[in-house]
Amino acid sequence: MKHYHFEEMAAHDTGERIQRVVAGERLTVLRQTIRAGVDMYNPHSHPNEQMTIVLEGTAKFACGGKEV
């Protein structure tokens, strides 16, 4: 099992967000800093479950076709 420190990982800056990603066979962990005012709402799906923790600000999500 590998051990990661997000702060030490290379960051990918898209202009709208800064992200760091760790991807495994069955789990992907993504840490994002989204710039204020950016609309990141992009309905999509993946085969695995997703957990999102918002540390600051607000976010909109869709689950089962409903906004939550």
N, CA, C, O and CB atoms as a CASP TS submission, in Angstrom:
PFRMAT TS
TARGET T0000
AUTHOR 0000-0000-0000
METHOD Language model
MODEL 1
PARENT N/A
ATOM      1  N   MET     1       0.841  -1.180   0.000  1.00  0.00           N
ATOM      2  CA  MET     1       0.000   0.000   0.000  1.00  0.00           C
ATOM      3  C   MET     1       0.883   1.240   0.000  1.00  0.00           C
ATOM      4  O   MET     1       1.816   1.352   0.796  1.00  0.00           O
ATOM      5  CB  MET     1      -0.955   0.000   1.214  1.00  0.00           C
ATOM      6  N   LYS     2       0.581   2.162  -0.895  1.00  0.00           N
ATOM      7  CA  LYS     2       1.343   3.402  -0.970  1.00  0.00           C
ATOM      8  C   LYS     2       0.750   4.442  -0.027  1.00  0.00           C
ATOM      9  O   LYS     2      -0.414   4.362   0.365  1.00  0.00           O
ATOM     10  CB  LYS     2       1.371   3.937  -2.413  1.00  0.00           C
ATOM     11  N   HIS     3       1.573   5.409   0.320  1.00  0.00           N
ATOM     12  CA  HIS     3       1.168   6.511   1.189  1.00  0.00           C
ATOM     13  C   HIS     3       1.404   7.811   0.439  1.00  0.00           C
ATOM     14  O   HIS     3       2.487   8.017  -0.110  1.00  0.00           O
ATOM     15  CB  HIS     3       1.950   6.492   2.547  1.00  0.00           C
ATOM     16  N   TYR     4       0.410   8.693   0.404  1.00  0.00           N
ATOM     17  CA  TYR     4       0.510   9.934  -0.354  1.00  0.00           C
ATOM     18  C   TYR     4       0.286  11.143   0.544  1.00  0.00           C
ATOM     19  O   TYR     4      -0.488  11.081   1.499  1.00  0.00           O
ATOM     20  CB  TYR     4      -0.497   9.938  -1.503  1.00  0.00           C
ATOM     21  N   HIS     5       0.963  12.233   0.237  1.00  0.00           N
ATOM     22  CA  HIS     5       0.716  13.541   0.844  1.00  0.00           C
ATOM     23  C   HIS     5       0.284  14.450  -0.298  1.00  0.00           C
ATOM     24  O   HIS     5       1.090  14.764  -1.174  1.00  0.00           O
ATOM     25  CB  HIS     5       2.002  14.110   1.608  1.00  0.00           C
ATOM     26  N   PHE     6      -0.965  14.873  -0.301  1.00  0.00           N
ATOM     27  CA  PHE     6      -1.445  15.719  -1.393  1.00  0.00           C
ATOM     28  C   PHE     6      -0.598  16.976  -1.557  1.00  0.00           C
ATOM     29  O   PHE     6      -0.361  17.419  -2.681  1.00  0.00           O
ATOM     30  CB  PHE     6      -2.894  16.106  -1.155  1.00  0.00           C
ATOM     31  N   GLU     7      -0.141  17.552  -0.449  1.00  0.00           N
ATOM     32  CA  GLU     7       0.646  18.779  -0.513  1.00  0.00           C
ATOM     33  C   GLU     7       1.961  18.590  -1.266  1.00  0.00           C
ATOM     34  O   GLU     7       2.511  19.554  -1.799  1.00  0.00           O
ATOM     35  CB  GLU     7       0.928  19.281   0.884  1.00  0.00           C
ATOM     36  N   GLU     8       2.466  17.367  -1.316  1.00  0.00           N
ATOM     37  CA  GLU     8       3.739  17.076  -1.975  1.00  0.00           C
ATOM     38  C   GLU     8       3.565  16.622  -3.427  1.00  0.00           C
ATOM     39  O   GLU     8       4.550  16.457  -4.146  1.00  0.00           O
ATOM     40  CB  GLU     8       4.485  16.012  -1.197  1.00  0.00           C
ATOM     41  N   MET     9       2.322  16.421  -3.857  1.00  0.00           N
ATOM     42  CA  MET     9       2.060  15.929  -5.206  1.00  0.00           C
ATOM     43  C   MET     9       2.025  17.077  -6.210  1.00  0.00           C
ATOM     44  O   MET     9       1.694  18.210  -5.861  1.00  0.00           O
ATOM     45  CB  MET     9       0.741  15.155  -5.244  1.00  0.00           C
ATOM     46  N   ALA    10       2.364  16.776  -7.444  1.00  0.00           N
ATOM     47  CA  ALA    10       2.266  17.771  -8.511  1.00  0.00           C
ATOM     48  C   ALA    10       0.800  18.147  -8.709  1.00  0.00           C
ATOM     49  O   ALA    10      -0.078  17.284  -8.704  1.00  0.00           O
ATOM     50  CB  ALA    10       2.883  17.232  -9.839  1.00  0.00           C
ATOM     51  N   ALA    11       0.548  19.431  -8.881  1.00  0.00           N
ATOM     52  CA  ALA    11      -0.812  19.920  -9.073  1.00  0.00           C
ATOM     53  C   ALA    11      -1.065  20.211 -10.541  1.00  0.00           C
ATOM     54  O   ALA    11      -0.176  20.662 -11.262  1.00  0.00           O
ATOM     55  CB  ALA    11      -1.061  21.176  -8.230  1.00  0.00           C
ATOM     56  N   HIS    12      -2.292  19.946 -10.973  1.00  0.00           N
ATOM     57  CA  HIS    12      -2.724  20.260 -12.339  1.00  0.00           C
ATOM     58  C   HIS    12      -3.664  21.457 -12.244  1.00  0.00           C
ATOM     59  O   HIS    12      -4.727  21.362 -11.631  1.00  0.00           O
ATOM     60  CB  HIS    12      -3.432  19.019 -13.036  1.00  0.00           C
ATOM     61  N   ASP    13      -3.284  22.577 -12.843  1.00  0.00           N
ATOM     62  CA  ASP    13      -4.078  23.804 -12.797  1.00  0.00           C
ATOM     63  C   ASP    13      -4.802  23.975 -14.124  1.00  0.00           C
ATOM     64  O   ASP    13      -4.168  24.175 -15.161  1.00  0.00           O
ATOM     65  CB  ASP    13      -3.185  25.041 -12.492  1.00  0.00           C
ATOM     66  N   THR    14      -6.137  23.897 -14.093  1.00  0.00           N
ATOM     67  CA  THR    14      -6.937  24.028 -15.314  1.00  0.00           C
ATOM     68  C   THR    14      -7.374  25.462 -15.571  1.00  0.00           C
ATOM     69  O   THR    14      -7.999  25.748 -16.592  1.00  0.00           O
ATOM     70  CB  THR    14      -8.156  23.136 -15.234  1.00  0.00           C
ATOM     71  N   GLY    15      -7.051  26.358 -14.660  1.00  0.00           N
ATOM     72  CA  GLY    15      -7.541  27.732 -14.750  1.00  0.00           C
ATOM     73  C   GLY    15      -8.782  27.928 -13.902  1.00  0.00           C
ATOM     74  O   GLY    15      -8.950  28.974 -13.275  1.00  0.00           O
ATOM     75  N   GLU    16      -9.664  26.916 -13.879  1.00  0.00           N
ATOM     76  CA  GLU    16     -10.866  26.956 -13.045  1.00  0.00           C
ATOM     77  C   GLU    16     -10.631  26.288 -11.701  1.00  0.00           C
ATOM     78  O   GLU    16     -11.256  26.636 -10.699  1.00  0.00           O
ATOM     79  CB  GLU    16     -12.030  26.283 -13.759  1.00  0.00           C
ATOM     80  N   ARG    17      -9.718  25.323 -11.697  1.00  0.00           N
ATOM     81  CA  ARG    17      -9.468  24.565 -10.467  1.00  0.00           C
ATOM     82  C   ARG    17      -8.037  24.057 -10.451  1.00  0.00           C
ATOM     83  O   ARG    17      -7.368  23.967 -11.480  1.00  0.00           O
ATOM     84  CB  ARG    17     -10.457  23.386 -10.336  1.00  0.00           C
ATOM     85  N   ILE    18      -7.601  23.735  -9.261  1.00  0.00           N
ATOM     86  CA  ILE    18      -6.302  23.097  -9.063  1.00  0.00           C
ATOM     87  C   ILE    18      -6.609  21.726  -8.485  1.00  0.00           C
ATOM     88  O   ILE    18      -7.352  21.621  -7.510  1.00  0.00           O
ATOM     89  CB  ILE    18      -5.342  23.948  -8.112  1.00  0.00           C
ATOM     90  N   GLN    19      -6.049  20.674  -9.071  1.00  0.00           N
ATOM     91  CA  GLN    19      -6.372  19.338  -8.574  1.00  0.00           C
ATOM     92  C   GLN    19      -5.155  18.440  -8.494  1.00  0.00           C
ATOM     93  O   GLN    19      -4.174  18.585  -9.223  1.00  0.00           O
ATOM     94  CB  GLN    19      -7.410  18.697  -9.452  1.00  0.00           C
ATOM     95  N   ARG    20      -5.274  17.503  -7.567  1.00  0.00           N
ATOM     96  CA  ARG    20      -4.291  16.441  -7.383  1.00  0.00           C
ATOM     97  C   ARG    20      -5.075  15.133  -7.338  1.00  0.00           C
ATOM     98  O   ARG    20      -6.128  15.061  -6.705  1.00  0.00           O
ATOM     99  CB  ARG    20      -3.421  16.656  -6.069  1.00  0.00           C
ATOM    100  N   VAL    21      -4.569  14.103  -8.005  1.00  0.00           N
ATOM    101  CA  VAL    21      -5.320  12.859  -8.138  1.00  0.00           C
ATOM    102  C   VAL    21      -4.449  11.666  -7.783  1.00  0.00           C
ATOM    103  O   VAL    21      -3.285  11.586  -8.174  1.00  0.00           O
ATOM    104  CB  VAL    21      -5.867  12.710  -9.560  1.00  0.00           C
ATOM    105  N   VAL    22      -5.043  10.733  -7.026  1.00  0.00           N
ATOM    106  CA  VAL    22      -4.450   9.421  -6.784  1.00  0.00           C
ATOM    107  C   VAL    22      -5.448   8.417  -7.342  1.00  0.00           C
ATOM    108  O   VAL    22      -6.594   8.381  -6.893  1.00  0.00           O
ATOM    109  CB  VAL    22      -4.141   9.165  -5.234  1.00  0.00           C
ATOM    110  N   ALA    23      -5.042   7.601  -8.311  1.00  0.00           N
ATOM    111  CA  ALA    23      -5.945   6.643  -8.939  1.00  0.00           C
ATOM    112  C   ALA    23      -5.432   5.225  -8.738  1.00  0.00           C
ATOM    113  O   ALA    23      -4.270   4.922  -9.008  1.00  0.00           O
ATOM    114  CB  ALA    23      -6.104   6.947 -10.438  1.00  0.00           C
ATOM    115  N   GLY    24      -6.318   4.370  -8.262  1.00  0.00           N
ATOM    116  CA  GLY    24      -6.008   2.958  -8.083  1.00  0.00           C
ATOM    117  C   GLY    24      -6.932   2.120  -8.952  1.00  0.00           C
ATOM    118  O   GLY    24      -7.632   2.649  -9.816  1.00  0.00           O
ATOM    119  N   GLU    25      -6.933   0.809  -8.720  1.00  0.00           N
ATOM    120  CA  GLU    25      -7.773  -0.084  -9.512  1.00  0.00           C
ATOM    121  C   GLU    25      -9.258   0.132  -9.254  1.00  0.00           C
ATOM    122  O   GLU    25     -10.062   0.097 -10.185  1.00  0.00           O
ATOM    123  CB  GLU    25      -7.414  -1.519  -9.222  1.00  0.00           C
ATOM    124  N   ARG    26      -9.628   0.357  -7.984  1.00  0.00           N
ATOM    125  CA  ARG    26     -11.045   0.474  -7.641  1.00  0.00           C
ATOM    126  C   ARG    26     -11.402   1.778  -6.942  1.00  0.00           C
ATOM    127  O   ARG    26     -12.558   1.987  -6.573  1.00  0.00           O
ATOM    128  CB  ARG    26     -11.444  -0.670  -6.772  1.00  0.00           C
ATOM    129  N   LEU    27     -10.426   2.650  -6.759  1.00  0.00           N
ATOM    130  CA  LEU    27     -10.677   3.885  -6.029  1.00  0.00           C
ATOM    131  C   LEU    27      -9.869   5.022  -6.626  1.00  0.00           C
ATOM    132  O   LEU    27      -8.689   4.861  -6.940  1.00  0.00           O
ATOM    133  CB  LEU    27     -10.341   3.714  -4.543  1.00  0.00           C
ATOM    134  N   THR    28     -10.498   6.156  -6.780  1.00  0.00           N
ATOM    135  CA  THR    28      -9.815   7.378  -7.186  1.00  0.00           C
ATOM    136  C   THR    28     -10.080   8.426  -6.123  1.00  0.00           C
ATOM    137  O   THR    28     -11.228   8.643  -5.734  1.00  0.00           O
ATOM    138  CB  THR    28     -10.288   7.866  -8.599  1.00  0.00           C
ATOM    139  N   VAL    29      -9.032   9.075  -5.652  1.00  0.00           N
ATOM    140  CA  VAL    29      -9.157  10.153  -4.678  1.00  0.00           C
ATOM    141  C   VAL    29      -8.693  11.427  -5.363  1.00  0.00           C
ATOM    142  O   VAL    29      -7.592  11.486  -5.909  1.00  0.00           O
ATOM    143  CB  VAL    29      -8.325   9.864  -3.370  1.00  0.00           C
ATOM    144  N   LEU    30      -9.531  12.430  -5.328  1.00  0.00           N
ATOM    145  CA  LEU    30      -9.270  13.686  -6.014  1.00  0.00           C
ATOM    146  C   LEU    30      -9.407  14.819  -5.012  1.00  0.00           C
ATOM    147  O   LEU    30     -10.417  14.925  -4.316  1.00  0.00           O
ATOM    148  CB  LEU    30     -10.235  13.885  -7.218  1.00  0.00           C
ATOM    149  N   ARG    31      -8.394  15.657  -4.943  1.00  0.00           N
ATOM    150  CA  ARG    31      -8.473  16.853  -4.099  1.00  0.00           C
ATOM    151  C   ARG    31      -8.458  18.054  -5.029  1.00  0.00           C
ATOM    152  O   ARG    31      -7.522  18.242  -5.806  1.00  0.00           O
ATOM    153  CB  ARG    31      -7.287  16.920  -3.052  1.00  0.00           C
ATOM    154  N   GLN    32      -9.512  18.871  -4.942  1.00  0.00           N
ATOM    155  CA  GLN    32      -9.647  20.025  -5.827  1.00  0.00           C
ATOM    156  C   GLN    32      -9.808  21.309  -5.028  1.00  0.00           C
ATOM    157  O   GLN    32     -10.449  21.326  -3.978  1.00  0.00           O
ATOM    158  CB  GLN    32     -10.834  19.841  -6.769  1.00  0.00           C
ATOM    159  N   THR    33      -9.231  22.359  -5.530  1.00  0.00           N
ATOM    160  CA  THR    33      -9.507  23.709  -5.066  1.00  0.00           C
ATOM    161  C   THR    33     -10.145  24.413  -6.251  1.00  0.00           C
ATOM    162  O   THR    33      -9.495  24.647  -7.270  1.00  0.00           O
ATOM    163  CB  THR    33      -8.195  24.458  -4.550  1.00  0.00           C
ATOM    164  N   ILE    34     -11.417  24.750  -6.114  1.00  0.00           N
ATOM    165  CA  ILE    34     -12.163  25.369  -7.204  1.00  0.00           C
ATOM    166  C   ILE    34     -12.232  26.871  -6.942  1.00  0.00           C
ATOM    167  O   ILE    34     -12.611  27.308  -5.855  1.00  0.00           O
ATOM    168  CB  ILE    34     -13.599  24.751  -7.337  1.00  0.00           C
ATOM    169  N   ARG    35     -11.868  27.634  -7.930  1.00  0.00           N
ATOM    170  CA  ARG    35     -11.861  29.088  -7.767  1.00  0.00           C
ATOM    171  C   ARG    35     -13.283  29.627  -7.599  1.00  0.00           C
ATOM    172  O   ARG    35     -14.219  29.117  -8.213  1.00  0.00           O
ATOM    173  CB  ARG    35     -11.180  29.759  -8.973  1.00  0.00           C
ATOM    174  N   ALA    36     -13.439  30.648  -6.773  1.00  0.00           N
ATOM    175  CA  ALA    36     -14.744  31.248  -6.478  1.00  0.00           C
ATOM    176  C   ALA    36     -15.451  31.669  -7.759  1.00  0.00           C
ATOM    177  O   ALA    36     -14.836  32.235  -8.663  1.00  0.00           O
ATOM    178  CB  ALA    36     -14.583  32.456  -5.545  1.00  0.00           C
ATOM    179  N   GLY    37     -16.747  31.387  -7.826  1.00  0.00           N
ATOM    180  CA  GLY    37     -17.562  31.797  -8.959  1.00  0.00           C
ATOM    181  C   GLY    37     -17.552  30.854 -10.138  1.00  0.00           C
ATOM    182  O   GLY    37     -18.276  31.084 -11.107  1.00  0.00           O
ATOM    183  N   VAL    38     -16.755  29.799 -10.093  1.00  0.00           N
ATOM    184  CA  VAL    38     -16.669  28.851 -11.209  1.00  0.00           C
ATOM    185  C   VAL    38     -17.819  27.852 -11.110  1.00  0.00           C
ATOM    186  O   VAL    38     -18.049  27.277 -10.045  1.00  0.00           O
ATOM    187  CB  VAL    38     -15.293  28.111 -11.211  1.00  0.00           C
ATOM    188  N   ASP    39     -18.542  27.640 -12.211  1.00  0.00           N
ATOM    189  CA  ASP    39     -19.632  26.672 -12.263  1.00  0.00           C
ATOM    190  C   ASP    39     -19.059  25.324 -12.690  1.00  0.00           C
ATOM    191  O   ASP    39     -18.721  25.133 -13.858  1.00  0.00           O
ATOM    192  CB  ASP    39     -20.762  27.139 -13.240  1.00  0.00           C
ATOM    193  N   MET    40     -18.952  24.402 -11.759  1.00  0.00           N
ATOM    194  CA  MET    40     -18.374  23.088 -12.037  1.00  0.00           C
ATOM    195  C   MET    40     -19.446  22.021 -12.247  1.00  0.00           C
ATOM    196  O   MET    40     -19.122  20.839 -12.362  1.00  0.00           O
ATOM    197  CB  MET    40     -17.454  22.674 -10.902  1.00  0.00           C
ATOM    198  N   TYR    41     -20.720  22.421 -12.299  1.00  0.00           N
ATOM    199  CA  TYR    41     -21.802  21.453 -12.433  1.00  0.00           C
ATOM    200  C   TYR    41     -21.719  20.783 -13.794  1.00  0.00           C
ATOM    201  O   TYR    41     -21.932  21.425 -14.822  1.00  0.00           O
ATOM    202  CB  TYR    41     -23.176  22.130 -12.243  1.00  0.00           C
ATOM    203  N   ASN    42     -21.413  19.506 -13.802  1.00  0.00           N
ATOM    204  CA  ASN    42     -21.225  18.743 -15.032  1.00  0.00           C
ATOM    205  C   ASN    42     -21.752  17.330 -14.795  1.00  0.00           C
ATOM    206  O   ASN    42     -20.984  16.447 -14.413  1.00  0.00           O
ATOM    207  CB  ASN    42     -19.715  18.722 -15.469  1.00  0.00           C
ATOM    208  N   PRO    43     -23.053  17.098 -15.016  1.00  0.00           N
ATOM    209  CA  PRO    43     -23.607  15.769 -14.743  1.00  0.00           C
ATOM    210  C   PRO    43     -22.828  14.669 -15.463  1.00  0.00           C
ATOM    211  O   PRO    43     -22.578  14.755 -16.666  1.00  0.00           O
ATOM    212  CB  PRO    43     -25.074  15.718 -15.157  1.00  0.00           C
ATOM    213  N   HIS    44     -22.456  13.649 -14.719  1.00  0.00           N
ATOM    214  CA  HIS    44     -21.746  12.499 -15.268  1.00  0.00           C
ATOM    215  C   HIS    44     -21.908  11.338 -14.290  1.00  0.00           C
ATOM    216  O   HIS    44     -22.514  11.500 -13.231  1.00  0.00           O
ATOM    217  CB  HIS    44     -20.229  12.825 -15.520  1.00  0.00           C
ATOM    218  N   SER    45     -21.388  10.205 -14.628  1.00  0.00           N
ATOM    219  CA  SER    45     -21.462   9.049 -13.729  1.00  0.00           C
ATOM    220  C   SER    45     -20.201   8.220 -13.867  1.00  0.00           C
ATOM    221  O   SER    45     -19.470   8.320 -14.852  1.00  0.00           O
ATOM    222  CB  SER    45     -22.713   8.186 -14.028  1.00  0.00           C
ATOM    223  N   HIS    46     -19.967   7.402 -12.859  1.00  0.00           N
ATOM    224  CA  HIS    46     -18.886   6.430 -12.916  1.00  0.00           C
ATOM    225  C   HIS    46     -19.351   5.159 -12.242  1.00  0.00           C
ATOM    226  O   HIS    46     -20.326   5.184 -11.490  1.00  0.00           O
ATOM    227  CB  HIS    46     -17.596   6.975 -12.249  1.00  0.00           C
ATOM    228  N   PRO    47     -18.677   4.044 -12.491  1.00  0.00           N
ATOM    229  CA  PRO    47     -19.146   2.763 -11.968  1.00  0.00           C
ATOM    230  C   PRO    47     -19.014   2.631 -10.452  1.00  0.00           C
ATOM    231  O   PRO    47     -19.722   1.832  -9.838  1.00  0.00           O
ATOM    232  CB  PRO    47     -18.392   1.653 -12.624  1.00  0.00           C
ATOM    233  N   ASN    48     -18.131   3.394  -9.853  1.00  0.00           N
ATOM    234  CA  ASN    48     -17.933   3.292  -8.414  1.00  0.00           C
ATOM    235  C   ASN    48     -18.707   4.392  -7.695  1.00  0.00           C
ATOM    236  O   ASN    48     -19.167   5.353  -8.312  1.00  0.00           O
ATOM    237  CB  ASN    48     -16.436   3.371  -8.066  1.00  0.00           C
ATOM    238  N   GLU    49     -18.840   4.234  -6.387  1.00  0.00           N
ATOM    239  CA  GLU    49     -19.479   5.263  -5.579  1.00  0.00           C
ATOM    240  C   GLU    49     -18.541   6.451  -5.439  1.00  0.00           C
ATOM    241  O   GLU    49     -17.334   6.335  -5.654  1.00  0.00           O
ATOM    242  CB  GLU    49     -19.874   4.712  -4.190  1.00  0.00           C
ATOM    243  N   GLN    50     -19.112   7.601  -5.075  1.00  0.00           N
ATOM    244  CA  GLN    50     -18.302   8.796  -4.894  1.00  0.00           C
ATOM    245  C   GLN    50     -18.664   9.443  -3.571  1.00  0.00           C
ATOM    246  O   GLN    50     -19.834   9.502  -3.195  1.00  0.00           O
ATOM    247  CB  GLN    50     -18.499   9.788  -6.064  1.00  0.00           C
ATOM    248  N   MET    51     -17.657   9.923  -2.873  1.00  0.00           N
ATOM    249  CA  MET    51     -17.859  10.680  -1.653  1.00  0.00           C
ATOM    250  C   MET    51     -17.211  12.037  -1.855  1.00  0.00           C
ATOM    251  O   MET    51     -16.067  12.122  -2.301  1.00  0.00           O
ATOM    252  CB  MET    51     -17.270   9.939  -0.405  1.00  0.00           C
ATOM    253  N   THR    52     -17.934  13.096  -1.530  1.00  0.00           N
ATOM    254  CA  THR    52     -17.413  14.447  -1.683  1.00  0.00           C
ATOM    255  C   THR    52     -17.505  15.164  -0.350  1.00  0.00           C
ATOM    256  O   THR    52     -18.534  15.110   0.323  1.00  0.00           O
ATOM    257  CB  THR    52     -18.182  15.224  -2.781  1.00  0.00           C
ATOM    258  N   ILE    53     -16.436  15.829   0.028  1.00  0.00           N
ATOM    259  CA  ILE    53     -16.398  16.624   1.251  1.00  0.00           C
ATOM    260  C   ILE    53     -16.090  18.055   0.843  1.00  0.00           C
ATOM    261  O   ILE    53     -15.040  18.323   0.258  1.00  0.00           O
ATOM    262  CB  ILE    53     -15.333  16.073   2.277  1.00  0.00           C
ATOM    263  N   VAL    54     -16.994  18.971   1.146  1.00  0.00           N
ATOM    264  CA  VAL    54     -16.798  20.388   0.841  1.00  0.00           C
ATOM    265  C   VAL    54     -16.239  21.038   2.099  1.00  0.00           C
ATOM    266  O   VAL    54     -16.917  21.096   3.126  1.00  0.00           O
ATOM    267  CB  VAL    54     -18.142  21.083   0.374  1.00  0.00           C
ATOM    268  N   LEU    55     -15.008  21.528   2.022  1.00  0.00           N
ATOM    269  CA  LEU    55     -14.357  22.120   3.185  1.00  0.00           C
ATOM    270  C   LEU    55     -14.713  23.588   3.369  1.00  0.00           C
ATOM    271  O   LEU    55     -14.698  24.102   4.488  1.00  0.00           O
ATOM    272  CB  LEU    55     -12.864  21.975   3.066  1.00  0.00           C
ATOM    273  N   GLU    56     -15.030  24.256   2.276  1.00  0.00           N
ATOM    274  CA  GLU    56     -15.343  25.683   2.351  1.00  0.00           C
ATOM    275  C   GLU    56     -16.218  26.055   1.169  1.00  0.00           C
ATOM    276  O   GLU    56     -15.992  25.572   0.059  1.00  0.00           O
ATOM    277  CB  GLU    56     -14.047  26.547   2.373  1.00  0.00           C
ATOM    278  N   GLY    57     -17.213  26.903   1.385  1.00  0.00           N
ATOM    279  CA  GLY    57     -18.104  27.311   0.312  1.00  0.00           C
ATOM    280  C   GLY    57     -19.272  26.354   0.163  1.00  0.00           C
ATOM    281  O   GLY    57     -19.606  25.624   1.096  1.00  0.00           O
ATOM    282  N   THR    58     -19.893  26.355  -1.006  1.00  0.00           N
ATOM    283  CA  THR    58     -21.040  25.494  -1.281  1.00  0.00           C
ATOM    284  C   THR    58     -20.838  24.798  -2.622  1.00  0.00           C
ATOM    285  O   THR    58     -20.024  25.224  -3.442  1.00  0.00           O
ATOM    286  CB  THR    58     -22.360  26.310  -1.279  1.00  0.00           C
ATOM    287  N   ALA    59     -21.586  23.727  -2.830  1.00  0.00           N
ATOM    288  CA  ALA    59     -21.500  22.972  -4.080  1.00  0.00           C
ATOM    289  C   ALA    59     -22.867  22.394  -4.414  1.00  0.00           C
ATOM    290  O   ALA    59     -23.662  22.119  -3.515  1.00  0.00           O
ATOM    291  CB  ALA    59     -20.437  21.843  -3.979  1.00  0.00           C
ATOM    292  N   LYS    60     -23.146  22.207  -5.701  1.00  0.00           N
ATOM    293  CA  LYS    60     -24.371  21.563  -6.171  1.00  0.00           C
ATOM    294  C   LYS    60     -23.997  20.208  -6.745  1.00  0.00           C
ATOM    295  O   LYS    60     -22.997  20.073  -7.451  1.00  0.00           O
ATOM    296  CB  LYS    60     -25.115  22.442  -7.234  1.00  0.00           C
ATOM    297  N   PHE    61     -24.817  19.199  -6.433  1.00  0.00           N
ATOM    298  CA  PHE    61     -24.592  17.850  -6.936  1.00  0.00           C
ATOM    299  C   PHE    61     -25.914  17.286  -7.428  1.00  0.00           C
ATOM    300  O   PHE    61     -26.980  17.721  -6.993  1.00  0.00           O
ATOM    301  CB  PHE    61     -23.971  16.936  -5.843  1.00  0.00           C
ATOM    302  N   ALA    62     -25.847  16.325  -8.331  1.00  0.00           N
ATOM    303  CA  ALA    62     -27.028  15.598  -8.774  1.00  0.00           C
ATOM    304  C   ALA    62     -26.864  14.143  -8.370  1.00  0.00           C
ATOM    305  O   ALA    62     -25.792  13.557  -8.521  1.00  0.00           O
ATOM    306  CB  ALA    62     -27.242  15.735 -10.315  1.00  0.00           C
ATOM    307  N   CYS    63     -27.942  13.573  -7.856  1.00  0.00           N
ATOM    308  CA  CYS    63     -27.932  12.163  -7.464  1.00  0.00           C
ATOM    309  C   CYS    63     -29.284  11.580  -7.864  1.00  0.00           C
ATOM    310  O   CYS    63     -30.324  12.041  -7.395  1.00  0.00           O
ATOM    311  CB  CYS    63     -27.658  11.983  -5.909  1.00  0.00           C
ATOM    312  N   GLY    64     -29.270  10.583  -8.718  1.00  0.00           N
ATOM    313  CA  GLY    64     -30.521   9.993  -9.176  1.00  0.00           C
ATOM    314  C   GLY    64     -31.385  10.968  -9.950  1.00  0.00           C
ATOM    315  O   GLY    64     -32.613  10.884  -9.908  1.00  0.00           O
ATOM    316  N   GLY    65     -30.747  11.899 -10.664  1.00  0.00           N
ATOM    317  CA  GLY    65     -31.480  12.865 -11.464  1.00  0.00           C
ATOM    318  C   GLY    65     -32.015  14.053 -10.684  1.00  0.00           C
ATOM    319  O   GLY    65     -32.690  14.912 -11.252  1.00  0.00           O
ATOM    320  N   LYS    66     -31.721  14.113  -9.382  1.00  0.00           N
ATOM    321  CA  LYS    66     -32.184  15.224  -8.551  1.00  0.00           C
ATOM    322  C   LYS    66     -30.998  16.009  -8.024  1.00  0.00           C
ATOM    323  O   LYS    66     -29.966  15.439  -7.672  1.00  0.00           O
ATOM    324  CB  LYS    66     -33.050  14.714  -7.383  1.00  0.00           C
ATOM    325  N   GLU    67     -31.157  17.327  -7.974  1.00  0.00           N
ATOM    326  CA  GLU    67     -30.104  18.173  -7.414  1.00  0.00           C
ATOM    327  C   GLU    67     -30.153  18.087  -5.894  1.00  0.00           C
ATOM    328  O   GLU    67     -31.216  18.204  -5.286  1.00  0.00           O
ATOM    329  CB  GLU    67     -30.257  19.649  -7.889  1.00  0.00           C
ATOM    330  N   VAL    68     -29.001  17.884  -5.300  1.00  0.00           N
ATOM    331  CA  VAL    68     -28.906  17.798  -3.827  1.00  0.00           C
ATOM    332  C   VAL    68     -27.888  18.787  -3.315  1.00  0.00           C
ATOM    333  O   VAL    68     -27.662  18.871  -2.108  1.00  0.00           O
ATOM    334  CB  VAL    68     -28.528  16.368  -3.372  1.00  0.00           C
TER
END
